[in-house]
């Protein structure tokens, strides 16, 4: 795979994975864009392409784990607290994340074929990008009443986790819908983003497990140099994107992401309904 293609796809995955703009939609559109320009969207066997995608997700997963290393350490400590029967705030944080993850694990395994076969249409991506961008804007107008995970209830976690299931449709955005749900529940912006990104850790792990099973079944589990490079680049882009977003949300709103989503959705709708553009990649 050409270095320019690896760099482009890694940048798209890394930057969009944790921003509320949908990485799955952007990867689909990015590959369509490459094909339209005459570049290969991917090269090699199906296993090679799957390994490349797995590596991109591993890279972004590493970025969020390292950025939130304190929270990850707290949850690991919470596991030991729970086993010892002590409970406490560390164990409570772990329970909140586990409760919020249960719905997407169930739905993700059940709807895996829908994600890969049905929901890739540009028209669907356009509408979900637009509509869920507006929903994020509406939620961001809600008053703030909860600023730490100590203020969250198990019911809050379950609602956020249930809404996360909508992200199996490209364009919704896993992080975006979690942030939207959090803002509707009264989380402040940093908390809504922090909890959404903590949920990414088990969610991406589960998605990686599914992809790893498919890779194993493909009969060629080699991780190529392209995949390693792509994963490393995705890590760098994702870490920078997370750091900048969290810094932004400590002093400002989600409005720039809303504007971007609305603009992208309208452009895609114009292409679909105005020109009949319907890529097949």
DAJO-V332303 format. One record per residue. PSI is psi in whole degrees, -180 to 180 (NA if undefined). Layout:
{{PSI} {PSI}}
//
This chain:
{{133} {146} {-38} {-37} {-44} {-46} {-43} {-49} {-38} {-39} {-44} {-48} {-48} {-44} {-38} {-14} {-41} {-6} {153} {54} {2} {101} {-37} {-43} {-42} {-34} {-40} {-48} {-36} {-42} {-38} {-41} {-44} {-44} {-40} {-29} {-2} {6} {153} {133} {-27} {156} {156} {-169} {171} {-37} {-38} {-45} {-40} {-41} {-38} {-45} {-40} {-44} {-39} {-44} {-38} {-40} {-46} {-35} {-45} {-37} {-46} {-33} {-44} {-41} {-41} {40} {-32} {-45} {-40} {-43} {-39} {-42} {-37} {-44} {-36} {-33} {-44} {-37} {-42} {-42} {-37} {-5} {18} {-27} {-141} {175} {-35} {-43} {-36} {-42} {-44} {-44} {-42} {-44} {-42} {-46} {-42} {-21} {-25} {-46} {-43} {-30} {-45} {-51} {-39} {-44} {-39} {-33} {19} {-43} {-32} {-39} {-43} {-24} {-29} {-40} {19} {-4} {138} {-36} {-42} {-44} {-42} {-50} {-43} {-39} {-45} {-54} {-42} {-19} {-44} {-41} {-38} {-41} {-44} {-45} {-32} {-9} {-7} {148} {151} {129} {-11} {126} {-13} {166} {-20} {-24} {-12} {148} {167} {-33} {-42} {-48} {-41} {-38} {-47} {-44} {-39} {-41} {-31} {-27} {-27} {-20} {0} {-16} {118} {138} {-25} {-47} {116} {-51} {-39} {-44} {-32} {-41} {-41} {-48} {-42} {-42} {-38} {-32} {-1} {8} {145} {170} {-47} {-39} {-42} {-39} {-44} {-47} {-39} {-41} {-32} {-37} {-23} {-28} {-57} {-31} {-46} {-35} {-44} {-42} {-39} {-36} {-45} {-46} {-37} {-38} {-44} {-39} {-41} {-43} {-26} {-16} {7} {95} {22} {137} {111} {168} {-36} {-43} {-42} {-43} {-44} {-42} {-41} {-42} {-40} {-39} {-49} {-47} {-41} {-42} {-45} {-43} {-43} {-46} {-44} {-40} {-46} {-37} {-42} {-45} {-15} {-16} {-5} {-171} {-176} {3} {-43} {-37} {-36} {-48} {-44} {-45} {-45} {-44} {-46} {-43} {-43} {-40} {-45} {-40} {-39} {-40} {-43} {-50} {-22} {-36} {-9} {15} {125} {80} {155} {-2} {NA}}
//
